[in-house]
Amino acid sequence: MSNVTVIGAGYVGLTTATCLAHLGHTVTCVDIDEAKVGQLNNGQVPIHEARLPELLQDGLSKQVLKFVVGASQAVTASEFVFLCLPTPQGDDGRVDISAISTVIEEIREVIPPGSTIVNKSTTPVGTNASIQSSLQRDDVAVVSNPEFLREGVAVTDFLQPDRIVIGATDPEAAQRVISLYDSIDAPIVNVDPPSAETIKYATNSFLATKVSFVNALAAVCEAVGADIESVTRGLGADQRIGSRFLQPGPGWGGSCFPKDMQALVRMATDAGYQFDLLRAVIEANEQQFERIVAKAEQLIDGSLEGVNVTLLGLTFKAHTDDLRNSPAIEIANLLIAKGAKLTAYDPMVESPAGLPEEINLVRTTEQAVARSDLTLILTEWPEFTRANWGALRDSMTVPRVLDARNALDRSAMVELGFQYDDLGRT
Ligand SMILES: NC(=O)c1ccc[n+]([C@@H]2O[C@H](COP(=O)([O-])OP(=O)(O)OC[C@H]3O[C@@H](n4cnc5c(N)ncnc54)[C@H](O)[C@@H]3O)[C@@H](O)[C@H]2O)c1
């Protein structure tokens, strides 16, 4: 079992730290956010992530997991240093890896000889090599180990991944990192660092493309009178395609897909390849937000000016509290520009911080739909699927639902007397 430092205690870092401790390693997790570090040492998880609270408590009580501020002190006894730092899109469209550069500078002189830096952040091709050269340490290896967890099921994805990708120039360093995951039963994809870095961008870009494809297909279904659920059932049964990620929705978003798509387009352009296919997917996703608003206008058969619109769901998908690049917010902004008056409810959003100020955030579905002229379902929370729509209907000014997640039973809603629309279902 090894001594590990994880730098960054966000969705990826906190999951990595608690899961590595769960696997038997001794883990110190570092963050610059003092309040977060204090909370975590008290066993409080600042994000909504299934199984994390239990694993955190377990790690703390067994004293195999702790949280600190200050990377330079934490790494001095480490065999492995995981980088789980933010890599947002920079102003010039390229990936901003300054958090990584700052940390490397911080630990460069104190990281022990023979240790291994493991980069889990999503970083452009060449970052592994640039970390190695800025380290100026021949006695420290750098290995790329991109992370594929999905928010909401991050712990399960970490402990039961589809694969573990390792990118290393030094085969011994690769084996050392692989050995950290010995108790996980998953195929290992052991490749060179540029390939490992590319796999991460390729995965997210492919998934986003699949979602945009099915959104476009739903529009075609509406136009030609086909049913998207029947179509995706037949499509997904083809093992070359697979049935996952074939659910139409309001567009893709979240903290990863948008920035990773942009990054791959940018990386390709910088390297001399015009990735027009991905450009088109990004554009199609923006059109999807507009399409949802156009469908809202169609459903009310007029202008949205002054219309009381309810938004059910604000996070970019269910089972997370993450609002970053949420399609719901994109759509909210378009509705605001059209003059709609917005009331919103999301089971995981308690504070209006990060929301457009025009949104009136309330605490229950019932409060949200009261006196509504039009209700949009934007996140597929089970709470909305299970709601008593008959009772909700009676408090609405107009029983009208645009289900942008195809979450509800279409015929049941019509039978209840709703003016109801969704994406591509007949
Ligand atoms: N969120 C996901 O679903 C997901 C999945 C796979 C990969 N990734 C990638 O993993 C990386 C991290 O993503 P995230 O969602 O965990 O980010 P996050 O914003 O949730 O967390 C990043 C953490 O790093 C801390 N931090 C920033 N600078 C620091 C520094 N100098 N020293 C110590 N801590 C510092 C922040 O305070 C924050 O707690 C990104 O590259 C992202 O693209 C994210």
The ligand as a Gaussian input file, in Angstrom:
#p B3LYP/6-31G(d) Opt

LIG

0 1
 N      -16.073000      16.880000     -12.908000
 C      -16.017000      15.822000     -13.693000
 O      -17.026000      15.138000     -13.930000
 C      -14.716000      15.413000     -14.330000
 C      -14.597000      14.128000     -14.878000
 C      -13.398000      13.756000     -15.458000
 C      -12.339000      14.647000     -15.526000
 N      -12.483000      15.900000     -15.011000
 C      -11.312000      16.797000     -15.058000
 O      -10.681000      16.761000     -13.781000
 C      -10.133000      18.042000     -13.449000
 C      -10.739000      18.540000     -12.150000
 O      -12.128000      18.698000     -12.327000
 P      -13.132000      18.887000     -11.104000
 O      -14.504000      18.836000     -11.670000
 O      -12.741000      17.976000     -10.000000
 O      -12.783000      20.378000     -10.690000
 P      -13.329000      21.158000      -9.417000
 O      -13.428000      22.571000      -9.827000
 O      -14.542000      20.459000      -8.848000
 O      -12.173000      20.968000      -8.339000
 C      -10.898000      21.506000      -8.441000
 C      -10.339000      21.721000      -7.039000
 O       -8.979000      22.138000      -7.146000
 C       -8.755000      23.137000      -6.158000
 N       -7.575000      23.905000      -6.541000
 C       -7.468000      24.885000      -7.481000
 N       -6.198000      25.338000      -7.528000
 C       -5.487000      24.647000      -6.594000
 C       -4.141000      24.669000      -6.159000
 N       -3.259000      25.512000      -6.707000
 N       -3.758000      23.836000      -5.160000
 C       -4.666000      22.982000      -4.587000
 N       -5.971000      22.916000      -4.971000
 C       -6.367000      23.735000      -5.956000
 C      -10.039000      23.926000      -6.132000
 O      -10.158000      24.671000      -4.936000
 C      -11.084000      22.805000      -6.255000
 O      -11.463000      22.311000      -4.984000
 C      -10.428000      18.934000     -14.663000
 O       -9.344000      18.866000     -15.531000
 C      -11.635000      18.266000     -15.307000
 O      -11.746000      18.543000     -16.674000
 C      -13.636000      16.299000     -14.397000

